[in-house]
Amino acid sequence: MTDQTTLRREIASEQRHLDRVYARLAELRRSAVRAERDGYRLARVGNFGALVERDAMVFHAAQRRHTLDAEYEGLVFGRLDRHDGQVLHVGRLGIRDTDAATLVVDWRAPAAAAFYQATPAQPLGVVRRRTIQSRGERVTRIEDDLLDPAAAPPDMAVVGDGALLATLSRATGRGMRDIVATIQREQDEAIRSPGSGVTIVSGGPGTGKTAVALHRAAYLLYSDRSRYAGGGILVVGPSSVFVEYIASVLPSLGEDTATLHSLGSLFPGFTATRTDPPEVAAVKGSLRMRRVLERATRDAVPDGPGELRLLYRGQLLRLERAELDAIRDRALPRGARRNEVRRAGFDGVLAALYAQARRLAVPRLPEQRAFEDELIDRADFRDFLRAWWPRLHPRHVLGWLARPDRLRRYAGGILSGAEIRLVQQAYGRLAVDGLTVADVALLDELDALLGQPVRPARPKRDPFRLAGGVRELSTFADRQRAAREAARQRPEDYREYAHVVVDESQDVSPMQWRMIGRRGRLASWTVVGDPAQTAWTGDPEELTRARDQALGRRRRHHFTLTTNYRNSAEIFAVAAAEIRRLYPDLPLPTAVRSTGIEPVRLTVGADELSTTVIAAASALLAEVEGTVGVVTPVPRRDEVAAWLGALGGSRLQVVTSLEAKGMEYDGVVLVAPGEIRADPGSGIRTLYVALSRATQRLTTVDPVT
Ligand SMILES: Nc1ncnc2c1ncn2[C@@H]1O[C@H](COP(=O)(O)OP(=O)(O)OP(=O)(O)O)[C@@H](O)[C@H]1O
């Protein structure tokens, strides 16, 4: 226990430093605003040099002001006292005093690495590490770790009982929080791993894989901004619920240039949230689907014209279905993209018609070119071509799979009879239910197979048009700014990312790896996941192959995280017992925090399930400060959501066991765990995920059958 006088004295000393930092911050902000204003004034001078100078000035000043505002809260969070007496404060931003003395070191700078990496075993020259918490401009709490007692001067105070545990016991908000002040050594090593190649981070539930992946994105943007902000960083997560949950982390670190997507929203124009049962997802996600889709893209359009009949100069010209099919086949050699070789198909039809007209000795038959021009001018002929070989959108072709005869034809010899029946059932209500997450990867594959339909040209962005539609004859800087803005608003189908982060990678199917791979051909990667949490029930060898293909031959750096920061030890023990049924020898993380509160297990009659779930959720809302998640088997989600209505407002969320992936709540009510476990494919692994979502309280409610 630290004595209160020492604590007050230490807090007061940090407060003095914080006061200097915020005074300097205010000064920097004022000068940024001034620079922006002066920049605009410079423009009046009118010569080219002045304009360029103004541009640079205005742009940097505005950006600086934005950063200073974004990093205001919790600006300084750490302090290192080193052997040589040097003191370094670590924060969200690097700040220097007027005499260039360092007031704060940016957490991503090499000098700050010791804050995360020093341990008592390897103090790296650090005697005392201090974590500082503040609200607004006031220091609220400090926590010290004495890393090298032998080197500590006799008057060095050590206060608090550990920043990490203090942070972990705080309630969870609706979104994930940044962990910048308490990143642990093994996490820091993964965060700072080289920018090139593939960084693979594995570890059990709650070990901070997601937190590491996001902080790594922020680190990369800091270490090589032009590369990563220019090319862009893509972060892919499993579901839209999850993406919403993590969306605030990067902005809280002052980074808003990364693009976040769920697996269901990677294909432009569609956002799928519905999931297939695991056995269907296994078929739709299999690489064999590529061959099924390839066959589909070569087929005739359903309900398209079966033949062509054309009256030409009194003579009937005819092309039968077989001839039309043969023309299409010739125009579409293997590997060609149907939308891109339409012209070859049209030429084939024209050539066949001309040959026929000659055979039939049509009177006054002109040269072939003139004949073709004549036909092309005819509306009925153009209508035929459009109907016979339309520009196809992937959505059209995927729809063909909903026709049982077509599906059998495309999948015959590739999928088994049972698999075909599964897919057929799944697509039975495609028009009503819409796409599932697994379908989105199929759309993307079809897009690659079909080629881009020619899109209507977008009006070009006018670099002189400023926000609010004001057109100003402007300068290089305005254009620069417009260009940067354009980089931020990348086209929807942008595919040249400089870095791709894949979270919950254990659930990415082979077809989804292909989809993500297309967006990272030139990228370096961060891939995080936990195989023990996968819901994938398809071929594991195929999965490895698809993943290897997406990641290419880049060098791989492996990291394993071993501490569970999320669950109380009591809650994780229940989850661990579950996964041990399947993998008795699996190394599991250690949960660092104990609450002394055991999870509650309820078994009730089926008719009492709804009242029990409502009561359990209400109890948890009263017991925890933060969020409550009600996790259900997939088929029960809507029913349970209806029971709970608006209970808890934004503090309560109902999610399926699949949507729960990556999520975190202070309290969890798990509905019908037995039903989740009963799935023969991935039941236990999915239950393991569901049981490891809670930080404080867990109640399971099982109906007896
Ligand atoms: N160093 C840390 N300091 C404070 N909190 C941390 C730290 N590392 C992780 N956490 C917290 O632990 C929780 C779990 O982290 P995260 O969601 O990143 O784990 P995960 O490994 O992705 O879990 P899962 O595999 O179960 O999805 C989060 O609340 C995160 O903020």
The ligand as a Gaussian input file, in Angstrom:
#p B3LYP/6-31G(d) Opt

LIG

0 1
 N       -2.248000      -5.238000     -23.084000
 C       -3.514000      -5.084000     -22.817000
 N       -3.919000      -4.157000     -21.940000
 C       -5.226000      -3.984000     -21.664000
 N       -6.202000      -4.687000     -22.228000
 C       -5.849000      -5.615000     -23.115000
 C       -4.502000      -5.869000     -23.457000
 N       -4.473000      -6.835000     -24.382000
 C       -5.752000      -7.178000     -24.616000
 N       -6.565000      -6.450000     -23.848000
 C       -8.019000      -6.515000     -23.803000
 O       -8.396000      -7.866000     -23.783000
 C       -9.601000      -8.047000     -24.509000
 C       -9.414000      -9.115000     -25.532000
 O       -8.611000      -8.623000     -26.590000
 P       -8.890000      -9.051000     -28.085000
 O      -10.328000      -8.949000     -28.400000
 O       -7.915000      -8.332000     -28.939000
 O       -8.506000     -10.589000     -27.986000
 P       -8.511000     -11.683000     -29.128000
 O       -7.260000     -12.471000     -28.948000
 O       -8.736000     -11.072000     -30.451000
 O       -9.745000     -12.547000     -28.660000
 P      -10.667000     -13.605000     -29.439000
 O       -9.771000     -14.613000     -30.086000
 O      -11.442000     -14.207000     -28.337000
 O      -11.479000     -12.849000     -30.385000
 C       -9.957000      -6.676000     -25.078000
 O      -10.830000      -6.020000     -24.208000
 C       -8.639000      -5.960000     -25.074000
 O       -8.819000      -4.558000     -24.993000

